[in-house]
Amino acid sequence: MVDCFVSREHIPGAVYMNIFEAEHNDNFPRNLPKAKTIEEKARAAGINKDTHVVVYSDSAFCGFFIGGRGWWTLKLFSHTQVSVLDGGLAKWKSCEYPLTNAVVPTKTGNFTSKWDGVLYRSYEDVLGNVKSNKFQLVDCRPAAAFNGEEGCLGHIKGAKNIQLGLVINQDKLELKSTDELKEVFSKAGVDVKKPMVCHCVSGLASCTVTIAAMLCGSKNIAIYHGGYSEWKNRSPDLLVK
């Protein structure tokens, strides 16, 4: 069990892992760690090559805001056995399950970091798609940002909007059911059976919407890491309201 959010209280047996130790900049305000960094962090957390890692956090949207990013990060560096705890620490607390402040001693793991870009798309990939329309582009920011309000310049031409909150059942503190998720994608005009790329501001909210799509059967899906942050700097003329 890996806690990706700084919290004094945590699930017994969990270890903390910082997934944001990277070189951040204007295009990538929440950049990905280098392969060497993620390997060191994972090994320090006791993760082995064959460890099934369950990621959680106490962040917004029932822990998925950062928990989903933890899932994506480990996937990108070739760790296949990764899950996200549905509901994160918020759900755990609501069920009155045990919590602790104790730090668990760990034995250094043998995690090996190797880049796997199957779930990653670049600015160039999305730019080419503006003309080719080879995949559906899903913008996971709030509707106001998508529509060019609140100081935002709008969205990438052709994108559909599915904000993170739409895939979360806030009352139950968990992801919506598969049937409910399928309805969310359908209402947004997104076909989960066709190629899809999700993005947000800098690669957090889009991770959980990607997970939701995969639960609905999506096979050809990835995340545009730079998202709105990179796009507004490099192609502001290709943003529409």
N, C-alpha and C positions, 0 to 999 in steps of 0.2 A: 504494500500500500504506500503510495507516494503522495504527500501533501505538497501541492504547488503554490500554496498561498501562506504567507507568514501568519501564524496564529499560535497563541500560547496553548490553547486547548486543541487537542487533536485526537484522532482515533487511536486506541491502543495498538501499538506495533507499527504505526506509520512512521515514515521518515520524511524529512523535508528535503526538497530538491528545487534549487533556483533554476528556472528555465529561461530567465531573461538576462543572463549575464552575456552581453553581446555588445557590438559596436553600433550604437544607434545613431541615426541621422534624420534629416528632414524627410527623405523619401521612405525611410524605414524606422519610424520612431519606436517600434517594438521589433527590433531585428531578431533574427535567429542566431543562436550561438554558433561558433565554429565547431567543426567536428571534434577537435581535440578537447574543447571546453565541455561539450555535452558528454563526451566519454569520461572525462574526469569526474564530472558531477554525478553521473549515473553509477560509476564504480564506487564513489564515496558513499552513495546511498545504498550500496550493497546489491545492486542490480547485476545479475548474470545474463549471459546470452539467452538462456532458456527461462528466465523469470517472467511470469505473467504479472505485469504491472497494472495495478488499478490506481488510476489517477483521480484525485479529488481536490477541491479547494473550498474556501469559505467566501468566495468572490460573488459578484452579482449573478442574477439569473440562476439561482439554486446551485451555484458553484461551477456552472458550465462556462462562464465567461473566461476563466483561466484554466479550468479543468480540461476543456476542449482543446485549448492551445497546447497543454501538456501532452495530450494524446497525439496531436498532429506532429509536434516536435519529435517525439520518440519514433513515430512512424517514418518521418523523413530521414531519420538516421538508422533505418533498417531494423528497428525492434518491432517485430510483428505481433507479439502477444501483449497488446495494450488495450485496456478498457477504461471507461470513465464511470465513476460511481454516480448512479442516477440520483440527483438531488443534492450531491455533495454533503458538506458538513451541516448545512441547514436542515436537510431531510433527516440526517443522522440524529441531530439534536431533537427534532420534533418527535422522533420515535423513542426518545429518552434512552438511547443506547449509551454505553459507557464512554467517558472521555478521560483524558489524562494529560498531565503536564510533563510526564516522564520522558526523557530522551532515551531512545533505544540504541544501544551500542550495535554497530554494524561491522560486518566483515567485508573488506574490500571485494567488490564484484569483478567479474571478467567481461563486462559489457564492452562490445566492440562497435565503434561508430563508423558507419559507412553511408555516404549519401545515397538516398533513393528518392528520385524526383517524381515518382508516379503521382503523388498528391500535390505537386507544386507546379504553378504556372507563373510566367514572368510577364513583365510589361509588354515585351515583344509579342508574346503569345496572344495577349488580349488585343493589342493594337491590330494585329493581323486579322483577328476575328471580327473587328468592326466592319470589315468589308466582306469577309468570307462567310460569317455566321455559321461556322462549323460546330460551335457549341453554344448552349444557352448561358448567359451571364446573369448571375443572381447577386444582387446588391443586398447585403444583410444589415445595412444601417437603418436607423429609425426613418419612418416615412417622411418626416419633416426635412431631414438631411437629403434624402433621395429626391425630394421635390424642390430642392434649391432654397430651402428656408433656413433660418437660424445661422446665417452667415456662410452657408455652404453653396457651392456653385452648381449643384445638381448632380446628375449621374451620367455614367458612360452610356452613350447612345446604344439602344437596344436592350439594356439591362431590365430585369424584372426585380421587384422588391419583395423580399421576405425577411423582415427584421427578426432578430433573435427571439424577442419576446413571444412571437407567434408560435414557436415550437415548444414553448414551456407551459406546463400547467401550474400556474402560480399557487393555486389553492392546494394542490397535492404536493407541491414542491418537487416536481419531476418532469421529465419529458412527456409530451402528449403521447397517446397511444398511436400505433402505426396507422390505424384508420383515420385518426384525427390529423396526423401528419400528412397523409396522402391528400386529404382535403385542403390543407394549407397550401401545398404545392400546386394543386389543381386550380384553386381560386386565384393564384398568382400567375397562372398561365404557364407553369413550368411542368414539363413532362419528365418524370424521374427516369424514364426508360431511355432518354436521349442524353448525349454528352452534356455535361454541365460544369461550369466553373463558378465558384462562390468567392465573393470578396466583401470586405467591410472597410474600415479605416486603415487598419494595419495588421490584420490577421488574427483577430481574437473571436469576435462574434461569428465570423464565417466558418470557423472550425466546427461549432456545434450544429449549424445549419447543414454542413456537409455530413456530419454524423447522422442527422435526422433523415437526409436524403438516402444515405446508405441503408438505413433501417427500412426505408420504403422500397428498396431493391435497386437503387442506383449503382451501376457498376463502373461507368466512365465519368469520374468526377475528380475535381482538384480544386485547389485554392490559389487565387491570385494574391500573393503575399503583399505586394506594395499597396494594393487597393487604392482607395481614394487619396491617401497621402501622397503616393507616388504619382498618380495620374494627374492630379491638379497641378503638380509642378512641371510635368513633362508634356501633357496634352490638354491644357485647360480649354482649348478651342473645341475639343471633342466631348465636352460635358454639356448635357441638355437638361432643361427643366420640364 
